[in-house]
Structure formats: structure tokens, C-alpha cells
């Protein structure tokens, strides 16, 4: 009687684990992919910020006149600003996709610009959190219960 009960429980446990574990691994893989995407977007934002003011010498632009060189530099500067603004949008969007796991990162995605210092901090946070991607990072409420939640 006891051996058949153990066998039945073992079978039931096997079925339960067979359903649970793949689902858990899929969730972990998806969460880690979100962190990876946010890290990539943050690094692209950092790179785009550093490329805003190009200073390309005339010999590299092959401009035939100083006026043409100035126009080329202007075009490069406008393109750099556009890339920076798009990188900022992409970074904030991918951070917002982390809301189920890291709602405390709202302070980064809920504003126009992530400053260079914040970006450094954010890259460290994302790198650390991708190690345990399913861990929830909650917002802490203000002690008085009023006002907006503060990150913690």
C-alpha cells in the first residue's frame, strides 16, 4: 500500500514539476531578455549622448569648400541630435517594459532626460538585477501615506 502511494505521489510530483519548471524557465528567460534590452538601450543612449557634437576635419568630409564643410557638420550635428533623442525614447521605453519586475525604475523612464550620472547608476542597477530577473523591486511608500511613492 505504502509503495504504491509513494509511486503515485512521485508521479504527481513529476507531472507538477514538468508543468511548472518549463513555465518558470520561460518567465526567467523573458525577464532577463527585458533587462538585456534595457541595458543595451541605456548603453546606446550613453553612446548617442557622447556623439552629439561631431568635429570632423575637412579632409574626412571631402568638402570642396568651407561652406560645404560647415553644411556637412551641421547635417551631422542634426543627425546626432536625432539619434540621441531616439535613443532616449528607446531607453525609456525599454525601462518601462521592466515595470512588472522593477517599478522603482519609474524615476528613470518617467522624465524627458536621464542625466549622465543617472545613466551610470542605471547601468549598474540593470547589470545587477539581470542576475535575478524575476525578483520584484517594489516602490516604498512615504511613511505618512501621502504623496507619491519613493523608490527604494
RAMO-V232007 format. One record per residue. N is the residue number from 0. RES is the residue in three letters. PHI is phi in whole degrees, 0 to 359 (999 if undefined). Layout:
{{N	RES	PHI} {N	RES	PHI}}
//
This chain:
{{0	UNK	999} {1	UNK	294} {2	UNK	299} {3	UNK	290} {4	UNK	293} {5	UNK	297} {6	UNK	297} {7	UNK	295} {8	UNK	294} {9	UNK	296} {10	UNK	296} {11	UNK	297} {12	UNK	296} {13	UNK	298} {14	UNK	295} {15	UNK	299} {16	UNK	293} {17	UNK	297} {18	UNK	273} {19	UNK	287} {20	UNK	299} {21	UNK	299} {22	UNK	296} {23	UNK	296} {24	UNK	296} {25	UNK	297} {26	UNK	297} {27	UNK	297} {28	UNK	298} {29	UNK	294} {30	UNK	294} {31	UNK	296} {32	UNK	297} {33	UNK	295} {34	UNK	296} {35	UNK	298} {36	UNK	296} {37	UNK	293} {38	UNK	297} {39	UNK	299} {40	UNK	295} {41	UNK	295} {42	UNK	292} {43	UNK	295} {44	UNK	297} {45	UNK	299} {46	UNK	294} {47	UNK	294} {48	UNK	297} {49	UNK	284} {50	UNK	256} {51	UNK	288} {52	UNK	243} {53	UNK	288} {54	UNK	231} {55	UNK	258} {56	UNK	292} {57	UNK	302} {58	UNK	296} {59	UNK	274} {60	UNK	272} {61	UNK	57} {62	UNK	290} {63	UNK	267} {64	UNK	207} {65	UNK	300} {66	UNK	294} {67	UNK	294} {68	UNK	298} {69	UNK	297} {70	UNK	295} {71	UNK	297} {72	UNK	297} {73	UNK	297} {74	UNK	298} {75	UNK	296} {76	UNK	295} {77	UNK	296} {78	UNK	298} {79	UNK	296} {80	UNK	295} {81	UNK	299} {82	UNK	297} {83	UNK	296} {84	UNK	297} {85	UNK	293} {86	UNK	296} {87	UNK	294} {88	UNK	297} {89	UNK	298} {90	UNK	296} {91	UNK	295} {92	UNK	294} {93	UNK	291} {94	UNK	293} {95	UNK	297} {96	UNK	291} {97	UNK	273} {98	UNK	309} {99	UNK	299} {100	UNK	255} {101	UNK	224} {102	UNK	296} {103	UNK	291} {104	UNK	278} {105	UNK	305} {106	UNK	300} {107	UNK	269} {108	UNK	272} {109	UNK	259} {110	UNK	208} {111	UNK	290} {112	UNK	229} {113	UNK	268} {114	UNK	291} {115	UNK	304} {116	UNK	294} {117	UNK	296} {118	UNK	295} {119	UNK	300} {120	UNK	299} {121	UNK	298} {122	UNK	298} {123	UNK	296} {124	UNK	299} {125	UNK	296} {126	UNK	298} {127	UNK	291} {128	UNK	288} {129	UNK	292} {130	UNK	291} {131	UNK	232} {132	UNK	293} {133	UNK	271} {134	UNK	293} {135	UNK	269} {136	UNK	246} {137	UNK	275} {138	UNK	280} {139	UNK	266} {140	UNK	277} {141	UNK	291} {142	UNK	305} {143	UNK	286} {144	UNK	87} {145	UNK	258} {146	UNK	78} {147	UNK	277} {148	UNK	294} {149	UNK	251} {150	UNK	292} {151	UNK	210}}
//
